[in-house]
């Protein structure tokens, strides 16, 4: 009988360990990936920024450009709505918009653009080399394409969520932000 009791106790301990394996997210959990660890750009106010600057807050990171006709403004509007639904916990989240169009997206344009969605959002920029380094670090694709007399930018549309300890945790598809982001941020901030 003591052996049977030991087996039961060990089984219950294993079940408890499995249940506490970690939080369950709606978005894709990418905890432990070997990318998305560094970022060194400048914000719309001229202040140099690194990921370490935001420790203690969850970070929502999105790459886009201000002349984007659809995905970028929709994504930022959805992120802003997700933050509103968090109530006071929204103060524990920092949204970073990284431009992939440093040619047109100057600090004034970036400030007006992100400020239209939420005054707490920060826009980040760098020269083309810094933008390429950052995009490579986060596995973001972007490419300039001629469009009539001007150009557009094809780019990856996912957002990332970094936890308050500075670890890349989630990949959020742009079409799932409205449904998933607020719940995932609540889970991450617990």
C-alpha positions in Angstrom: 0.0 0.0 0.0 2.8 2.5 0.7 4.1 2.0 -2.8 0.6 2.7 -4.3 0.4 5.9 -2.2 3.8 7.0 -3.5 2.6 6.5 -7.1 -0.6 8.5 -6.5 1.4 11.4 -4.9 3.9 11.4 -7.7 1.2 11.4 -10.3 -0.6 14.3 -8.7 2.6 16.2 -8.4 3.2 15.7 -12.2 -0.3 16.8 -13.0 0.1 19.9 -10.9 3.5 20.7 -12.6 1.9 20.3 -16.1 -1.0 22.6 -15.2 1.4 25.3 -14.0 3.7 25.1 -17.1 3.0 28.7 -17.9 0.3 31.1 -19.0 -1.9 30.2 -21.9 -2.0 32.9 -24.6 -4.4 33.4 -27.6 -1.5 34.6 -29.8 1.5 32.5 -30.8 3.8 31.9 -27.8 7.4 32.3 -29.1 9.0 32.4 -25.6 12.7 31.4 -25.9 13.3 32.3 -29.5 16.9 33.4 -30.3 15.9 36.7 -31.9 14.2 39.9 -31.0 16.6 40.8 -28.2 18.0 44.1 -29.2 16.8 47.4 -30.6 18.6 50.7 -30.9 16.7 53.5 -32.6 15.6 57.0 -31.9 12.1 58.1 -30.9 10.1 60.9 -32.5 11.3 63.3 -29.8 15.0 62.7 -30.7 15.7 60.4 -27.7 17.9 57.3 -28.4 15.9 54.2 -27.3 16.8 50.6 -26.5 14.6 47.7 -25.4 16.1 47.9 -21.9 14.5 51.4 -21.5 11.1 49.7 -21.2 11.8 47.1 -18.6 9.0 46.8 -16.2 6.4 47.3 -18.9 5.0 45.0 -21.5 6.0 46.2 -25.0 3.9 45.9 -28.1 6.2 46.3 -31.1 5.0 46.9 -34.7 6.9 47.7 -37.9 5.2 49.8 -40.5 5.2 53.2 -42.2 3.0 56.3 -42.2 2.0 56.2 -45.8 0.6 52.7 -45.4 -3.0 52.6 -46.8 -4.5 49.9 -44.7 -2.6 47.4 -42.4 -0.6 49.9 -40.4 -3.4 52.3 -39.4 -5.8 49.4 -38.8 -3.2 47.7 -36.6 -2.4 50.8 -34.6 -6.2 51.5 -34.1 -6.7 48.0 -32.9 -3.8 48.2 -30.5 -5.1 51.5 -29.1 -8.5 49.9 -28.5 -6.9 47.0 -26.8 -5.1 49.4 -24.4 -8.3 51.2 -23.7 -9.9 48.0 -22.6 -7.1 47.4 -20.1 -8.1 50.4 -18.0 -5.3 51.4 -15.6 -3.2 48.5 -16.6 -2.6 50.3 -20.0 0.0 52.4 -18.1 2.0 49.2 -17.8 2.3 48.8 -21.6 4.4 50.7 -24.1 3.6 50.6 -27.8 6.5 51.0 -30.2 6.0 51.7 -33.9 9.2 51.2 -35.9 9.1 52.8 -39.3 10.4 50.8 -42.3 10.4 54.0 -44.4 13.1 56.2 -42.9 13.2 58.2 -46.2 9.8 59.8 -45.7 9.0 59.2 -42.0 10.8 62.1 -40.3 10.3 62.7 -36.5 7.5 65.3 -37.0 5.5 63.0 -39.3 6.0 60.1 -37.0 4.9 62.1 -33.9 1.7 63.2 -35.6 1.0 59.7 -36.9 1.3 57.7 -33.7 -0.2 60.6 -31.7 -3.4 60.3 -33.7 -3.9 56.8 -32.3 -2.7 57.3 -28.7 -0.4 60.0 -27.3 1.5 57.3 -25.3 2.7 55.5 -28.4 6.3 56.0 -29.4 7.5 56.0 -33.0 11.1 54.8 -33.6 13.3 55.5 -36.6 16.9 55.2 -37.7 18.8 55.5 -41.0 18.3 52.7 -43.5 21.2 50.6 -42.1 19.8 50.8 -38.5 16.3 50.0 -39.8 17.6 47.0 -41.7 19.5 45.8 -38.6 16.4 46.1 -36.4 14.2 44.4 -39.0 16.7 41.5 -39.3 16.8 41.2 -35.5 13.1 40.8 -35.4 12.8 38.7 -38.6 10.8 41.5 -40.4 10.7 41.7 -44.1 10.4 45.0 -45.9 11.0 46.2 -49.4 10.5 49.4 -51.3 8.3 49.1 -54.4 7.7 51.7 -57.1 4.1 52.7 -57.3 3.3 55.3 -60.0 5.4 58.4 -59.4 6.1 57.4 -55.8 6.7 54.2 -53.9 5.2 52.0 -51.3 6.7 49.5 -48.8 5.8 45.8 -48.7 6.4 44.6 -45.1 5.7 41.9 -42.5 2.5 42.7 -40.6 2.9 40.9 -37.3 3.3 42.6 -34.0 5.4 41.3 -31.1 4.8 41.4 -27.4 7.8 41.6 -25.1 7.2 40.9 -21.4 8.1 43.3 -18.5 11.4 41.4 -18.1 12.4 42.2 -21.6 11.8 38.8 -23.2 10.1 38.4 -26.6 7.0 36.3 -25.8 4.3 36.6 -28.4 3.8 37.0 -32.1 0.4 38.5 -32.9 -1.0 38.3 -36.4 -2.4 41.7 -37.5 -5.8 40.2 -38.1 -6.0 38.9 -34.5 -5.1 42.0 -32.5 -8.6 43.1 -32.0 -9.6 39.7 -30.6 -6.5 38.6 -28.8 -4.2 41.4 -27.7 -6.0 42.7 -24.7 -6.5 39.2 -23.1 -2.9 38.3 -23.8 -1.6 41.5 -22.2 -3.8 40.9 -19.2 -2.3 37.4 -18.9 1.3 38.7 -19.3 0.8 41.5 -16.7 -0.5 39.1 -14.0 
